[in-house]
């Protein structure tokens, strides 16, 4: 598939506020996947399993598709997904595959040829953290709350707004924990896979027919969309992407914008490997997670108090 050297760029959010609320950005994934499902198609995407590990699943209904909504800041296990995608394509099903750019590129390589009934949607990826970090983080939080985790929200948009990156964990004993430990670890980049520091897809060129992301910088690109409820950045990369985007615009509020006003770090170059990365992993392998959380995740009673005061001030300002 020949992608444009300069994608068409849009600011987008779903007209249905409930769908927008259920999404981490503007709901463009729901709009596109609805179009596929309504035509007896298949959707592949990432969800969390019962052990809170990221896995790709196959969906032919909205119930399973809805499990794919939301951000997952960990590496997903593809399992037999590529094989299943090919089987669906061969039998004539329209398939929407969603994943990181490297997963989309991997699928295209596996298939070995273009399929007219395949639509690929990739995400602007900050980088993929080690699943081991997430596993230890969950164990640490469960130990502190003396209960197993019941549900996870990597970015709690409903309580804290679209721009806040606060993970919320709900436990089986009824307790709840709002935290920024994992997001701090993520954005310091020590926990990313080594290949992410050399990612060839950190540019405006992507292997998907459509590329989506949070529209950071919307206050400059299209300020009328800036309400802190979530806006999708949509890059339409080729004629297939344009066709599917045009088919769902009746569900969307959208505006074509300029790529120059839409740039964010993952669209420019890979993040550099931190100088402290080797030290981080040495300490991770030799100390308990409490040590890692305090040193690298800003976990302390003082930071908890500051975070609480900041969030209270923000909520009062919005009333």
Secondary structure, 3 states (H helix, E strand, C coil): CCCCCCCEEEEEEECCHHHHHHCCCCCHHHHHHHHHHCCCCEEEEEEECCCCCEEEEEECCHHHHHCCCCCCCCCCECCCHHHHHHHHHHCCCCEEEEEEHHHHHHHHHHHCCCCCCEEEEEECCCCCECHHHHHHHHHHHHHHHCCCEEEEECCCHHHHCCCCCCEEEEECCCCEEEECHHHHHHHHCCCECHHHHHCCCCCCCCCCCEEEEECCCHHHHCHHHCCCCCCEEEEECCHHHHHHHHHHHHHEEEEEECHHHCCCHHHCCCCCCCCCHHHHHHHHHHCCHHHHHHHHCCCCHHHHHHHHHHHHHHHHHHC
